[in-house]
Structure formats: C-alpha cells, structure tokens
Amino acid sequence: MPIYEYKCANCKESFETLVFRSDEAVSCPHCKGTNVNRLMSACGFKSGGSFTPASGPSGGCSGCSSTNCSSCH
Ligand SMILES: [Zn+2]
C-alpha cells in the first residue's frame, strides 16, 4: 500500500495517509483543509541521483519504478 506523508499548509500538521491514486484529493485530518503538500519519502534519495519529483500521473518514485514505495523504504 502506498502510504504518503503530507503536511498541511493550513495548520502545519503533518500526517500520513493511504493514497491509491497519485492525483487523489487528500484533506487534512486536523482541519479538513485540502491545501496539503506531499512530503517525498526517502526512498528516492537513497538510490542516489536518480530521484525525480513525482509530478506526473504515475506518482511513485524513480527508486522503485512504481507507485508503491513500500519496498524501498
Ligand atoms: Zn490542517
């Protein structure tokens, strides 16, 4: 399961949530705001130099070549 960490830009709380689609709308559990930023997991950085931001529809990271980062962090 892809679990992503987010930080709410509204109340500054960070939280983790399951995201099944990279373009899925995520709302803050603290203030219900949708102005949240995904914090990139460390998996891309560990592989060294090949990290690319998950801005495309595929999500995930270059370290694990899929939307499922659970195998690399
Ligand atoms: Zn919030």
N, CA, C, O and the ligand as a Tripos MOL2 file, in Angstrom:
@<TRIPOS>MOLECULE
protein
  293   291    74     0     0
PROTEIN
NO_CHARGES

@<TRIPOS>ATOM
      1 N           0.8350   -1.1960    0.0000 N.3       1 MET1
      2 CA          0.0000    0.0000    0.0000 C.3       1 MET1
      3 C           0.8750    1.2530    0.0000 C.2       1 MET1
      4 O           1.7760    1.3770    0.8300 O.2       1 MET1
      5 N           0.6260    2.1540   -0.8950 N.am      2 PRO2
      6 CA          1.3970    3.3990   -0.8860 C.3       2 PRO2
      7 C           0.9280    4.3370    0.2220 C.2       2 PRO2
      8 O          -0.1840    4.8630    0.1840 O.2       2 PRO2
      9 N           1.7770    4.5270    1.1810 N.am      3 ILE3
     10 CA          1.4660    5.4730    2.2570 C.3       3 ILE3
     11 C           2.3430    6.7030    2.0690 C.2       3 ILE3
     12 O           3.5700    6.6130    2.0090 O.2       3 ILE3
     13 N           1.6940    7.8370    1.9770 N.am      4 TYR4
     14 CA          2.4250    9.0710    1.7900 C.3       4 TYR4
     15 C           2.2840    9.9570    3.0210 C.2       4 TYR4
     16 O           1.2810    9.9260    3.7340 O.2       4 TYR4
     17 N           3.3270   10.7440    3.2380 N.am      5 GLU5
     18 CA          3.2760   11.7000    4.3300 C.3       5 GLU5
     19 C           2.9740   13.0750    3.7410 C.2       5 GLU5
     20 O           3.5620   13.4980    2.7450 O.2       5 GLU5
     21 N           2.0570   13.7390    4.3820 N.am      6 TYR6
     22 CA          1.6530   15.0580    3.9270 C.3       6 TYR6
     23 C           1.8360   16.0640    5.0420 C.2       6 TYR6
     24 O           1.8410   15.7210    6.2240 O.2       6 TYR6
     25 N           1.9850   17.3110    4.6380 N.am      7 LYS7
     26 CA          1.9850   18.3880    5.6120 C.3       7 LYS7
     27 C           0.9410   19.4010    5.1890 C.2       7 LYS7
     28 O           0.9080   19.8420    4.0390 O.2       7 LYS7
     29 N           0.1000   19.7590    6.1200 N.am      8 CYS8
     30 CA         -0.9600   20.7020    5.8320 C.3       8 CYS8
     31 C          -0.4020   22.1200    5.8350 C.2       8 CYS8
     32 O           0.2620   22.5370    6.7840 O.2       8 CYS8
     33 N          -0.6750   22.8430    4.7770 N.am      9 ALA9
     34 CA         -0.2050   24.2220    4.6980 C.3       9 ALA9
     35 C          -1.0680   25.1520    5.5430 C.2       9 ALA9
     36 O          -0.7130   26.3050    5.7880 O.2       9 ALA9
     37 N          -2.1800   24.6390    5.9710 N.am     10 ASN10
     38 CA         -3.1180   25.4670    6.7240 C.3      10 ASN10
     39 C          -2.8070   25.4620    8.2190 C.2      10 ASN10
     40 O          -2.6740   26.5160    8.8400 O.2      10 ASN10
     41 N          -2.6930   24.2530    8.7910 N.am     11 CYS11
     42 CA         -2.4690   24.1590   10.2360 C.3      11 CYS11
     43 C          -1.0830   23.6110   10.5740 C.2      11 CYS11
     44 O          -0.7560   23.4300   11.7460 O.2      11 CYS11
     45 N          -0.2750   23.3480    9.5570 N.am     12 LYS12
     46 CA          1.1140   22.9210    9.7160 C.3      12 LYS12
     47 C           1.2570   21.5290   10.3440 C.2      12 LYS12
     48 O           2.3440   21.1430   10.7750 O.2      12 LYS12
     49 N           0.1760   20.8010   10.3880 N.am     13 GLU13
     50 CA          0.2500   19.4470   10.9130 C.3      13 GLU13
     51 C           0.6970   18.5110    9.7970 C.2      13 GLU13
     52 O           0.3380   18.6920    8.6330 O.2      13 GLU13
     53 N           1.4770   17.5180   10.1660 N.am     14 SER14
     54 CA          1.8380   16.5050    9.1850 C.3      14 SER14
     55 C           1.1040   15.2120    9.5200 C.2      14 SER14
     56 O           0.8040   14.9290   10.6790 O.2      14 SER14
     57 N           0.8250   14.4440    8.4840 N.am     15 PHE15
     58 CA          0.0720   13.2190    8.6860 C.3      15 PHE15
     59 C           0.3770   12.2580    7.5520 C.2      15 PHE15
     60 O           0.8230   12.6530    6.4750 O.2      15 PHE15
     61 N           0.1280   11.0050    7.8180 N.am     16 GLU16
     62 CA          0.3200   10.0030    6.7790 C.3      16 GLU16
     63 C          -1.0350    9.4790    6.3530 C.2      16 GLU16
     64 O          -1.9580    9.3710    7.1610 O.2      16 GLU16
     65 N          -1.1420    9.1600    5.0940 N.am     17 THR17
     66 CA         -2.4060    8.6450    4.5990 C.3      17 THR17
     67 C          -2.1690    7.6900    3.4380 C.2      17 THR17
     68 O          -1.1900    7.8110    2.7010 O.2      17 THR17
     69 N          -3.0560    6.7720    3.2970 N.am     18 LEU18
     70 CA         -3.0140    5.8850    2.1430 C.3      18 LEU18
     71 C          -3.5240    6.6340    0.9220 C.2      18 LEU18
     72 O          -4.5550    7.3050    0.9710 O.2      18 LEU18
     73 N          -2.7960    6.5110   -0.1550 N.am     19 VAL19
     74 CA         -3.2190    7.1540   -1.3910 C.3      19 VAL19
     75 C          -3.1950    6.1030   -2.4910 C.2      19 VAL19
     76 O          -2.1460    5.5430   -2.8080 O.2      19 VAL19
     77 N          -4.3190    5.8520   -3.0480 N.am     20 PHE20
     78 CA         -4.4160    4.8090   -4.0580 C.3      20 PHE20
     79 C          -4.1430    5.3540   -5.4530 C.2      20 PHE20
     80 O          -3.7190    4.6180   -6.3440 O.2      20 PHE20
     81 N          -4.3840    6.6280   -5.6360 N.am     21 ARG21
     82 CA         -4.0730    7.2750   -6.8980 C.3      21 ARG21
     83 C          -3.2850    8.5310   -6.5880 C.2      21 ARG21
     84 O          -3.5700    9.2410   -5.6240 O.2      21 ARG21
     85 N          -2.2840    8.7950   -7.4240 N.am     22 SER22
     86 CA         -1.4060    9.9250   -7.1380 C.3      22 SER22
     87 C          -2.1350   11.2600   -7.2680 C.2      22 SER22
     88 O          -1.6970   12.2690   -6.7160 O.2      22 SER22
     89 N          -3.2360   11.2610   -7.9910 N.am     23 ASP23
     90 CA         -3.9700   12.5160   -8.1340 C.3      23 ASP23
     91 C          -5.1820   12.5770   -7.2190 C.2      23 ASP23
     92 O          -6.0590   13.4290   -7.3670 O.2      23 ASP23
     93 N          -5.2050   11.6540   -6.2760 N.am     24 GLU24
     94 CA         -6.3320   11.6330   -5.3480 C.3      24 GLU24
     95 C          -6.2940   12.8560   -4.4320 C.2      24 GLU24
     96 O          -5.2370   13.2480   -3.9390 O.2      24 GLU24
     97 N          -7.4430   13.4350   -4.2190 N.am     25 ALA25
     98 CA         -7.5160   14.5940   -3.3370 C.3      25 ALA25
     99 C          -7.3380   14.1440   -1.8920 C.2      25 ALA25
    100 O          -7.9980   13.2160   -1.4260 O.2      25 ALA25
    101 N          -6.4410   14.8170   -1.2030 N.am     26 VAL26
    102 CA         -6.1800   14.4910    0.1900 C.3      26 VAL26
    103 C          -6.5580   15.6890    1.0420 C.2      26 VAL26
    104 O          -6.2080   16.8270    0.7310 O.2      26 VAL26
    105 N          -7.2680   15.4190    2.1090 N.am     27 SER27
    106 CA         -7.6150   16.5140    3.0040 C.3      27 SER27
    107 C          -6.9950   16.2610    4.3730 C.2      27 SER27
    108 O          -6.8010   15.1190    4.7900 O.2      27 SER27
    109 N          -6.6960   17.3380    5.0430 N.am     28 CYS28
    110 CA         -6.0600   17.2730    6.3470 C.3      28 CYS28
    111 C          -7.0380   16.7120    7.3870 C.2      28 CYS28
    112 O          -8.1720   17.1810    7.4850 O.2      28 CYS28
    113 N          -6.6020   15.7120    8.1600 N.am     29 PRO29
    114 CA         -7.4900   15.1610    9.1870 C.3      29 PRO29
    115 C          -7.6840   16.1040   10.3770 C.2      29 PRO29
    116 O          -8.5810   15.9160   11.1990 O.2      29 PRO29
    117 N          -6.8320   17.1110   10.4460 N.am     30 HIS30
    118 CA         -6.9020   18.0200   11.5910 C.3      30 HIS30
    119 C          -7.8630   19.1730   11.3400 C.2      30 HIS30
    120 O          -8.6700   19.5250   12.2000 O.2      30 HIS30
    121 N          -7.7640   19.7540   10.1530 N.am     31 CYS31
    122 CA         -8.5850   20.9310    9.8830 C.3      31 CYS31
    123 C          -9.4780   20.7510    8.6590 C.2      31 CYS31
    124 O         -10.2270   21.6520    8.2810 O.2      31 CYS31
    125 N          -9.3860   19.5730    8.0490 N.am     32 LYS32
    126 CA        -10.1910   19.2330    6.8700 C.3      32 LYS32
    127 C          -9.8260   20.0630    5.6410 C.2      32 LYS32
    128 O         -10.5310   20.0330    4.6320 O.2      32 LYS32
    129 N          -8.7460   20.7860    5.7300 N.am     33 GLY33
    130 CA         -8.3240   21.5760    4.5810 C.3      33 GLY33
    131 C          -7.7050   20.6960    3.5080 C.2      33 GLY33
    132 O          -7.1900   19.6150    3.7930 O.2      33 GLY33
    133 N          -7.7600   21.1670    2.2930 N.am     34 THR34
    134 CA         -7.1880   20.4080    1.1850 C.3      34 THR34
    135 C          -5.8870   21.0210    0.6810 C.2      34 THR34
    136 O          -5.3290   20.5690   -0.3190 O.2      34 THR34
    137 N          -5.4150   22.0300    1.3600 N.am     35 ASN35
    138 CA         -4.1640   22.6610    0.9640 C.3      35 ASN35
    139 C          -2.9990   21.9380    1.6320 C.2      35 ASN35
    140 O          -2.3670   22.4550    2.5530 O.2      35 ASN35
    141 N          -2.7330   20.7260    1.1410 N.am     36 VAL36
    142 CA         -1.7040   19.8940    1.7420 C.3      36 VAL36
    143 C          -0.5970   19.6370    0.7340 C.2      36 VAL36
    144 O          -0.8290   19.6000   -0.4740 O.2      36 VAL36
    145 N           0.5940   19.4630    1.2470 N.am     37 ASN37
    146 CA          1.7400   19.1900    0.3930 C.3      37 ASN37
    147 C           2.2830   17.8070    0.7030 C.2      37 ASN37
    148 O           2.4860   17.4560    1.8650 O.2      37 ASN37
    149 N           2.5140   17.0370   -0.3270 N.am     38 ARG38
    150 CA          3.0830   15.7160   -0.0970 C.3      38 ARG38
    151 C           4.5660   15.8400    0.2160 C.2      38 ARG38
    152 O           5.3110   16.5120   -0.4960 O.2      38 ARG38
    153 N           4.9760   15.1900    1.2810 N.am     39 LEU39
    154 CA          6.3900   15.1250    1.6050 C.3      39 LEU39
    155 C           6.9510   13.8790    0.9330 C.2      39 LEU39
    156 O           6.4580   12.7700    1.1370 O.2      39 LEU39
    157 N           7.9630   14.0770    0.1490 N.am     40 MET40
    158 CA          8.5060   12.9410   -0.5700 C.3      40 MET40
    159 C           9.1750   11.9750    0.3960 C.2      40 MET40
    160 O           9.9000   12.3890    1.3010 O.2      40 MET40
    161 N           8.9340   10.7190    0.2030 N.am     41 SER41
    162 CA          9.5630    9.7150    1.0460 C.3      41 SER41
    163 C          11.0440    9.6490    0.7320 C.2      41 SER41
    164 O          11.5020   10.1580   -0.2910 O.2      41 SER41
    165 N          11.7790    9.0210    1.6160 N.am     42 ALA42
    166 CA         13.2270    8.9780    1.4740 C.3      42 ALA42
    167 C          13.6780    7.9860    0.4180 C.2      42 ALA42
    168 O          14.8650    7.9290    0.0970 O.2      42 ALA42
    169 N          12.7700    7.2150   -0.1200 N.am     43 CYS43
    170 CA         13.1900    6.1150   -0.9910 C.3      43 CYS43
    171 C          13.9190    6.5930   -2.2310 C.2      43 CYS43
    172 O          14.8490    5.9330   -2.6970 O.2      43 CYS43
    173 N          13.5160    7.7170   -2.7660 N.am     44 GLY44
    174 CA         14.1610    8.2160   -3.9690 C.3      44 GLY44
    175 C          15.5580    8.7250   -3.7090 C.2      44 GLY44
    176 O          16.4330    8.6190   -4.5680 O.2      44 GLY44
    177 N          15.7730    9.2760   -2.5360 N.am     45 PHE45
    178 CA         17.0620    9.8610   -2.2250 C.3      45 PHE45
    179 C          18.1120    8.7960   -1.9260 C.2      45 PHE45
    180 O          19.3010    8.9950   -2.1750 O.2      45 PHE45
    181 N          17.6690    7.6870   -1.4020 N.am     46 LYS46
    182 CA         18.6190    6.6420   -1.0370 C.3      46 LYS46
    183 C          19.2920    6.0320   -2.2600 C.2      46 LYS46
    184 O          20.4380    5.5870   -2.1940 O.2      46 LYS46
    185 N          18.5620    6.0150   -3.3840 N.am     47 SER47
    186 CA         19.1170    5.3540   -4.5540 C.3      47 SER47
    187 C          20.1620    6.2080   -5.2730 C.2      47 SER47
    188 O          20.8720    5.7300   -6.1570 O.2      47 SER47
    189 N          20.2400    7.4560   -4.8830 N.am     48 GLY48
    190 CA         21.3630    8.2440   -5.3360 C.3      48 GLY48
    191 C          21.2510    8.8330   -6.7320 C.2      48 GLY48
    192 O          21.5500    8.1610   -7.7190 O.2      48 GLY48
    193 N          20.8250   10.0780   -6.8170 N.am     49 GLY49
    194 CA         20.9280   10.8000   -8.0720 C.3      49 GLY49
    195 C          19.8220   10.5550   -9.0720 C.2      49 GLY49
    196 O          19.6830   11.3240  -10.0230 O.2      49 GLY49
    197 N          19.0450    9.5360   -8.8960 N.am     50 SER50
    198 CA         18.0300    9.2450   -9.8960 C.3      50 SER50
    199 C          16.6480    9.7460   -9.4910 C.2      50 SER50
    200 O          15.6440    9.4690  -10.1470 O.2      50 SER50
    201 N          16.6300   10.4770   -8.4090 N.am     51 PHE51
    202 CA         15.3320   10.9350   -7.9210 C.3      51 PHE51
    203 C          14.7090   11.9520   -8.8630 C.2      51 PHE51
    204 O          15.3610   12.9060   -9.2860 O.2      51 PHE51
    205 N          13.4600   11.7420   -9.1810 N.am     52 THR52
    206 CA         12.7080   12.7460   -9.9150 C.3      52 THR52
    207 C          11.3960   12.9980   -9.1860 C.2      52 THR52
    208 O          10.7800   12.0580   -8.6830 O.2      52 THR52
    209 N          10.9670   14.2330   -9.1230 N.am     53 PRO53
    210 CA          9.7200   14.5330   -8.4150 C.3      53 PRO53
    211 C           8.5410   13.8060   -9.0370 C.2      53 PRO53
    212 O           8.4330   13.6880  -10.2580 O.2      53 PRO53
    213 N           7.6740   13.3290   -8.1870 N.am     54 ALA54
    214 CA          6.5070   12.5930   -8.6620 C.3      54 ALA54
    215 C           5.4080   13.5590   -9.0770 C.2      54 ALA54
    216 O           4.3420   13.6130   -8.4630 O.2      54 ALA54
    217 N           5.6790   14.3060  -10.1090 N.am     55 SER55
    218 CA          4.7050   15.2950  -10.5470 C.3      55 SER55
    219 C           3.7760   14.7480  -11.6220 C.2      55 SER55
    220 O           2.7390   15.3410  -11.9220 O.2      55 SER55
    221 N           4.1510   13.6350  -12.1880 N.am     56 GLY56
    222 CA          3.3420   13.0730  -13.2640 C.3      56 GLY56
    223 C           2.1960   12.2430  -12.7180 C.2      56 GLY56
    224 O           2.0740   12.0600  -11.5060 O.2      56 GLY56
    225 N           1.3740   11.7520  -13.5950 N.am     57 PRO57
    226 CA          0.2080   10.9670  -13.1690 C.3      57 PRO57
    227 C           0.5820    9.6100  -12.5870 C.2      57 PRO57
    228 O          -0.2340    8.9750  -11.9190 O.2      57 PRO57
    229 N           1.7880    9.1690  -12.8320 N.am     58 SER58
    230 CA          2.1620    7.8440  -12.3540 C.3      58 SER58
    231 C           2.5250    7.8560  -10.8790 C.2      58 SER58
    232 O           2.3980    6.8310  -10.2090 O.2      58 SER58
    233 N           2.9770    8.9980  -10.3570 N.am     59 GLY59
    234 CA          3.3480    9.0880   -8.9530 C.3      59 GLY59
    235 C           4.5390    8.2050   -8.6470 C.2      59 GLY59
    236 O           5.3750    7.9440   -9.5130 O.2      59 GLY59
    237 N           4.6100    7.7450   -7.4010 N.am     60 GLY60
    238 CA          5.7010    6.8630   -7.0240 C.3      60 GLY60
    239 C           7.0250    7.5830   -7.0680 C.2      60 GLY60
    240 O           7.0800    8.8110   -6.9960 O.2      60 GLY60
    241 N           8.0770    6.8290   -7.1850 N.am     61 CYS61
    242 CA          9.3930    7.4270   -7.2550 C.3      61 CYS61
    243 C          10.2780    6.6280   -8.1890 C.2      61 CYS61
    244 O           9.9840    5.4790   -8.5170 O.2      61 CYS61
    245 N          11.3590    7.2470   -8.6100 N.am     62 SER62
    246 CA         12.2400    6.5740   -9.5460 C.3      62 SER62
    247 C          12.9900    5.4280   -8.8900 C.2      62 SER62
    248 O          13.5270    4.5580   -9.5760 O.2      62 SER62
    249 N          13.0280    5.4240   -7.5510 N.am     63 GLY63
    250 CA         13.7410    4.3650   -6.8560 C.3      63 GLY63
    251 C          13.0600    3.0300   -6.9440 C.2      63 GLY63
    252 O          13.7220    1.9940   -6.8900 O.2      63 GLY63
    253 N          11.7620    3.0270   -7.0770 N.am     64 CYS64
    254 CA         11.0590    1.7460   -7.1060 C.3      64 CYS64
    255 C          10.2050    1.5820   -8.3570 C.2      64 CYS64
    256 O           9.4860    0.5920   -8.4950 O.2      64 CYS64
    257 N          10.2790    2.5370   -9.2560 N.am     65 SER65
    258 CA          9.6490    2.4540  -10.5740 C.3      65 SER65
    259 C           8.1790    2.0740  -10.5650 C.2      65 SER65
    260 O           7.6720    1.4900  -11.5220 O.2      65 SER65
    261 N           7.5160    2.4030   -9.4990 N.am     66 SER66
    262 CA          6.0800    2.1630   -9.4650 C.3      66 SER66
    263 C           5.4530    3.1250   -8.4730 C.2      66 SER66
    264 O           6.1420    3.9480   -7.8710 O.2      66 SER66
    265 N           4.1680    3.0180   -8.3100 N.am     67 THR67
    266 CA          3.5110    3.8870   -7.3420 C.3      67 THR67
    267 C           3.6200    3.3360   -5.9300 C.2      67 THR67
    268 O           3.1630    3.9630   -4.9740 O.2      67 THR67
    269 N           4.2210    2.1740   -5.8030 N.am     68 ASN68
    270 CA          4.3110    1.5410   -4.4970 C.3      68 ASN68
    271 C           5.7280    1.6600   -3.9600 C.2      68 ASN68
    272 O           6.6340    0.9650   -4.4210 O.2      68 ASN68
    273 N           5.9150    2.5330   -2.9940 N.am     69 CYS69
    274 CA          7.2490    2.7470   -2.4340 C.3      69 CYS69
    275 C           7.5080    1.8570   -1.2250 C.2      69 CYS69
    276 O           8.5400    2.0030   -0.5700 O.2      69 CYS69
    277 N           6.6170    0.9600   -0.9210 N.am     70 SER70
    278 CA          6.7610    0.2130    0.3230 C.3      70 SER70
    279 C           7.9590   -0.7220    0.2950 C.2      70 SER70
    280 O           8.4120   -1.1740    1.3460 O.2      70 SER70
    281 N           8.4710   -1.0150   -0.8750 N.am     71 SER71
    282 CA          9.5780   -1.9570   -0.9620 C.3      71 SER71
    283 C          10.9150   -1.2960   -0.8000 C.2      71 SER71
    284 O          11.9300   -1.9820   -0.6730 O.2      71 SER71
    285 N          10.9480    0.0330   -0.8010 N.am     72 CYS72
    286 CA         12.2620    0.6950   -0.7980 C.3      72 CYS72
    287 C          12.4340    1.6670    0.3470 C.2      72 CYS72
    288 O          13.3770    2.4590    0.3330 O.2      72 CYS72
    289 N          11.5790    1.6390    1.3170 N.am     73 HIS73
    290 CA         11.8100    2.4730    2.4850 C.3      73 HIS73
    291 C          11.0710    1.9470    3.6870 C.2      73 HIS73
    292 O          11.1530    2.5320    4.7670 O.2      73 HIS73
    293 ZN         -4.6910   21.0350    8.5610 Zn       74 ZN74
@<TRIPOS>BOND
     1     1     2 1
     2     2     3 1
     3     3     4 2
     4     3     5 am
     5     5     6 1
     6     6     7 1
     7     7     8 2
     8     7     9 am
     9     9    10 1
    10    10    11 1
    11    11    12 2
    12    11    13 am
    13    13    14 1
    14    14    15 1
    15    15    16 2
    16    15    17 am
    17    17    18 1
    18    18    19 1
    19    19    20 2
    20    19    21 am
    21    21    22 1
    22    22    23 1
    23    23    24 2
    24    23    25 am
    25    25    26 1
    26    26    27 1
    27    27    28 2
    28    27    29 am
    29    29    30 1
    30    30    31 1
    31    31    32 2
    32    31    33 am
    33    33    34 1
    34    34    35 1
    35    35    36 2
    36    35    37 am
    37    37    38 1
    38    38    39 1
    39    39    40 2
    40    39    41 am
    41    41    42 1
    42    42    43 1
    43    43    44 2
    44    43    45 am
    45    45    46 1
    46    46    47 1
    47    47    48 2
    48    47    49 am
    49    49    50 1
    50    50    51 1
    51    51    52 2
    52    51    53 am
    53    53    54 1
    54    54    55 1
    55    55    56 2
    56    55    57 am
    57    57    58 1
    58    58    59 1
    59    59    60 2
    60    59    61 am
    61    61    62 1
    62    62    63 1
    63    63    64 2
    64    63    65 am
    65    65    66 1
    66    66    67 1
    67    67    68 2
    68    67    69 am
    69    69    70 1
    70    70    71 1
    71    71    72 2
    72    71    73 am
    73    73    74 1
    74    74    75 1
    75    75    76 2
    76    75    77 am
    77    77    78 1
    78    78    79 1
    79    79    80 2
    80    79    81 am
    81    81    82 1
    82    82    83 1
    83    83    84 2
    84    83    85 am
    85    85    86 1
    86    86    87 1
    87    87    88 2
    88    87    89 am
    89    89    90 1
    90    90    91 1
    91    91    92 2
    92    91    93 am
    93    93    94 1
    94    94    95 1
    95    95    96 2
    96    95    97 am
    97    97    98 1
    98    98    99 1
    99    99   100 2
   100    99   101 am
   101   101   102 1
   102   102   103 1
   103   103   104 2
   104   103   105 am
   105   105   106 1
   106   106   107 1
   107   107   108 2
   108   107   109 am
   109   109   110 1
   110   110   111 1
   111   111   112 2
   112   111   113 am
   113   113   114 1
   114   114   115 1
   115   115   116 2
   116   115   117 am
   117   117   118 1
   118   118   119 1
   119   119   120 2
   120   119   121 am
   121   121   122 1
   122   122   123 1
   123   123   124 2
   124   123   125 am
   125   125   126 1
   126   126   127 1
   127   127   128 2
   128   127   129 am
   129   129   130 1
   130   130   131 1
   131   131   132 2
   132   131   133 am
   133   133   134 1
   134   134   135 1
   135   135   136 2
   136   135   137 am
   137   137   138 1
   138   138   139 1
   139   139   140 2
   140   139   141 am
   141   141   142 1
   142   142   143 1
   143   143   144 2
   144   143   145 am
   145   145   146 1
   146   146   147 1
   147   147   148 2
   148   147   149 am
   149   149   150 1
   150   150   151 1
   151   151   152 2
   152   151   153 am
   153   153   154 1
   154   154   155 1
   155   155   156 2
   156   155   157 am
   157   157   158 1
   158   158   159 1
   159   159   160 2
   160   159   161 am
   161   161   162 1
   162   162   163 1
   163   163   164 2
   164   163   165 am
   165   165   166 1
   166   166   167 1
   167   167   168 2
   168   167   169 am
   169   169   170 1
   170   170   171 1
   171   171   172 2
   172   171   173 am
   173   173   174 1
   174   174   175 1
   175   175   176 2
   176   175   177 am
   177   177   178 1
   178   178   179 1
   179   179   180 2
   180   179   181 am
   181   181   182 1
   182   182   183 1
   183   183   184 2
   184   183   185 am
   185   185   186 1
   186   186   187 1
   187   187   188 2
   188   187   189 am
   189   189   190 1
   190   190   191 1
   191   191   192 2
   192   191   193 am
   193   193   194 1
   194   194   195 1
   195   195   196 2
   196   195   197 am
   197   197   198 1
   198   198   199 1
   199   199   200 2
   200   199   201 am
   201   201   202 1
   202   202   203 1
   203   203   204 2
   204   203   205 am
   205   205   206 1
   206   206   207 1
   207   207   208 2
   208   207   209 am
   209   209   210 1
   210   210   211 1
   211   211   212 2
   212   211   213 am
   213   213   214 1
   214   214   215 1
   215   215   216 2
   216   215   217 am
   217   217   218 1
   218   218   219 1
   219   219   220 2
   220   219   221 am
   221   221   222 1
   222   222   223 1
   223   223   224 2
   224   223   225 am
   225   225   226 1
   226   226   227 1
   227   227   228 2
   228   227   229 am
   229   229   230 1
   230   230   231 1
   231   231   232 2
   232   231   233 am
   233   233   234 1
   234   234   235 1
   235   235   236 2
   236   235   237 am
   237   237   238 1
   238   238   239 1
   239   239   240 2
   240   239   241 am
   241   241   242 1
   242   242   243 1
   243   243   244 2
   244   243   245 am
   245   245   246 1
   246   246   247 1
   247   247   248 2
   248   247   249 am
   249   249   250 1
   250   250   251 1
   251   251   252 2
   252   251   253 am
   253   253   254 1
   254   254   255 1
   255   255   256 2
   256   255   257 am
   257   257   258 1
   258   258   259 1
   259   259   260 2
   260   259   261 am
   261   261   262 1
   262   262   263 1
   263   263   264 2
   264   263   265 am
   265   265   266 1
   266   266   267 1
   267   267   268 2
   268   267   269 am
   269   269   270 1
   270   270   271 1
   271   271   272 2
   272   271   273 am
   273   273   274 1
   274   274   275 1
   275   275   276 2
   276   275   277 am
   277   277   278 1
   278   278   279 1
   279   279   280 2
   280   279   281 am
   281   281   282 1
   282   282   283 1
   283   283   284 2
   284   283   285 am
   285   285   286 1
   286   286   287 1
   287   287   288 2
   288   287   289 am
   289   289   290 1
   290   290   291 1
   291   291   292 2
@<TRIPOS>SUBSTRUCTURE
     1 MET1         2 RESIDUE 1 A MET
     2 PRO2         6 RESIDUE 1 A PRO
     3 ILE3        10 RESIDUE 1 A ILE
     4 TYR4        14 RESIDUE 1 A TYR
     5 GLU5        18 RESIDUE 1 A GLU
     6 TYR6        22 RESIDUE 1 A TYR
     7 LYS7        26 RESIDUE 1 A LYS
     8 CYS8        30 RESIDUE 1 A CYS
     9 ALA9        34 RESIDUE 1 A ALA
    10 ASN10       38 RESIDUE 1 A ASN
    11 CYS11       42 RESIDUE 1 A CYS
    12 LYS12       46 RESIDUE 1 A LYS
    13 GLU13       50 RESIDUE 1 A GLU
    14 SER14       54 RESIDUE 1 A SER
    15 PHE15       58 RESIDUE 1 A PHE
    16 GLU16       62 RESIDUE 1 A GLU
    17 THR17       66 RESIDUE 1 A THR
    18 LEU18       70 RESIDUE 1 A LEU
    19 VAL19       74 RESIDUE 1 A VAL
    20 PHE20       78 RESIDUE 1 A PHE
    21 ARG21       82 RESIDUE 1 A ARG
    22 SER22       86 RESIDUE 1 A SER
    23 ASP23       90 RESIDUE 1 A ASP
    24 GLU24       94 RESIDUE 1 A GLU
    25 ALA25       98 RESIDUE 1 A ALA
    26 VAL26      102 RESIDUE 1 A VAL
    27 SER27      106 RESIDUE 1 A SER
    28 CYS28      110 RESIDUE 1 A CYS
    29 PRO29      114 RESIDUE 1 A PRO
    30 HIS30      118 RESIDUE 1 A HIS
    31 CYS31      122 RESIDUE 1 A CYS
    32 LYS32      126 RESIDUE 1 A LYS
    33 GLY33      130 RESIDUE 1 A GLY
    34 THR34      134 RESIDUE 1 A THR
    35 ASN35      138 RESIDUE 1 A ASN
    36 VAL36      142 RESIDUE 1 A VAL
    37 ASN37      146 RESIDUE 1 A ASN
    38 ARG38      150 RESIDUE 1 A ARG
    39 LEU39      154 RESIDUE 1 A LEU
    40 MET40      158 RESIDUE 1 A MET
    41 SER41      162 RESIDUE 1 A SER
    42 ALA42      166 RESIDUE 1 A ALA
    43 CYS43      170 RESIDUE 1 A CYS
    44 GLY44      174 RESIDUE 1 A GLY
    45 PHE45      178 RESIDUE 1 A PHE
    46 LYS46      182 RESIDUE 1 A LYS
    47 SER47      186 RESIDUE 1 A SER
    48 GLY48      190 RESIDUE 1 A GLY
    49 GLY49      194 RESIDUE 1 A GLY
    50 SER50      198 RESIDUE 1 A SER
    51 PHE51      202 RESIDUE 1 A PHE
    52 THR52      206 RESIDUE 1 A THR
    53 PRO53      210 RESIDUE 1 A PRO
    54 ALA54      214 RESIDUE 1 A ALA
    55 SER55      218 RESIDUE 1 A SER
    56 GLY56      222 RESIDUE 1 A GLY
    57 PRO57      226 RESIDUE 1 A PRO
    58 SER58      230 RESIDUE 1 A SER
    59 GLY59      234 RESIDUE 1 A GLY
    60 GLY60      238 RESIDUE 1 A GLY
    61 CYS61      242 RESIDUE 1 A CYS
    62 SER62      246 RESIDUE 1 A SER
    63 GLY63      250 RESIDUE 1 A GLY
    64 CYS64      254 RESIDUE 1 A CYS
    65 SER65      258 RESIDUE 1 A SER
    66 SER66      262 RESIDUE 1 A SER
    67 THR67      266 RESIDUE 1 A THR
    68 ASN68      270 RESIDUE 1 A ASN
    69 CYS69      274 RESIDUE 1 A CYS
    70 SER70      278 RESIDUE 1 A SER
    71 SER71      282 RESIDUE 1 A SER
    72 CYS72      286 RESIDUE 1 A CYS
    73 HIS73      290 RESIDUE 1 A HIS
    74 ZN74       293 GROUP 0 **** ****
